[in-house]
Structure formats: C-alpha cells, structure tokens
Amino acid sequence: MTMPQIQFRMIEDDLDPEVVTAQTIEIINRWLTDHQITQNDVQKAMLLSHVKAMVERAKTLEKLPGVILLYLMSSQSNP
C-alpha cells in the first residue's frame, strides 16, 4: 500500500512547526498502526524528537552539521 505524497510548505504558508509536528506524527502513527508496528515509549520519544527537529529545520532552513561537513569533504575531494 503506497501512501499519498504529503507536502508541508513551511515557509511559503508560514506554518506553525508545533502544528506540523503533531500532524506529521499523526500520519506516521496511522501508517505504523496500518502495518501493525508498535513502538515503546523510548521509540515514541525519539520519533517525536527527530520529527520536531526536522520540521524546525524546514522552517529555519538550518542545515545539519554532518550534511554540511560531508558536502565540504566531497567538494574538496573532487577538484
């Protein structure tokens, strides 16, 4: 079963990161339930933390330090 694509336009639509985080977690939880996948409390907390951080970065356009480092390393190795 394929999920329909969902797009949140954080900046263009001036969306509230807390609202989008809650909506995203709800979508993920529905998918997990549909596939009979359960999470323990630690997994739920980690998922919420990661989704919240991703949504915040979508709003602020902040880059992941590891991604920036990897980009810089790859651009230096390919002169």
C-alpha positions in Angstrom: 0.0 0.0 0.0 1.5 3.3 -1.1 0.9 6.4 0.9 -0.1 9.6 -0.9 2.6 12.3 -1.0 2.0 15.0 1.6 3.8 18.3 1.3 4.1 20.9 4.0 5.2 24.3 2.7 6.6 25.6 6.0 7.9 29.0 4.8 5.6 29.8 1.9 2.5 29.1 4.0 4.0 30.4 7.3 3.1 27.1 9.1 3.5 26.6 12.8 6.2 24.0 13.5 4.3 22.6 16.5 1.1 22.1 14.5 3.0 20.5 11.6 5.0 18.2 14.0 1.7 17.0 15.5 0.2 16.4 12.1 3.3 14.5 10.9 3.4 12.3 14.0 -0.3 11.5 13.5 0.3 10.5 9.8 3.3 8.3 10.9 1.3 6.7 13.7 -1.5 5.9 11.3 0.9 4.2 9.0 2.5 2.3 11.9 -0.9 1.1 13.0 -1.9 0.1 9.5 1.2 -2.1 9.3 0.7 -3.4 12.9 4.0 -1.9 14.0 4.2 -0.9 17.7 6.6 1.4 19.5 7.7 1.5 23.1 7.9 4.8 25.0 11.6 5.4 24.1 10.9 4.9 20.4 7.9 7.3 20.5 10.0 9.9 22.3 12.9 9.5 19.7 10.5 9.7 16.8 8.9 12.9 18.2 12.3 14.4 18.8 13.5 13.7 15.3 10.3 14.8 13.6 10.2 18.0 15.6 13.8 18.8 14.7 13.2 18.1 11.0 10.1 20.4 11.0 12.0 23.2 12.8 14.9 22.9 10.2 12.3 23.1 7.4 11.1 26.4 8.8 14.5 27.9 9.6 16.4 26.3 6.7 19.1 25.2 9.2 21.4 22.6 7.7 22.5 19.5 9.5 26.2 19.9 10.6 27.0 16.4 9.4 25.5 17.1 6.0 27.5 20.3 5.6 30.7 18.5 6.6 30.0 15.7 4.2 29.3 18.2 1.4 32.5 20.1 2.1 34.6 16.9 2.2 33.1 15.7 -1.1 33.7 19.0 -2.8 37.3 19.1 -1.7 38.0 15.6 -2.9 36.6 16.4 -6.4 38.6 19.4 -7.6 
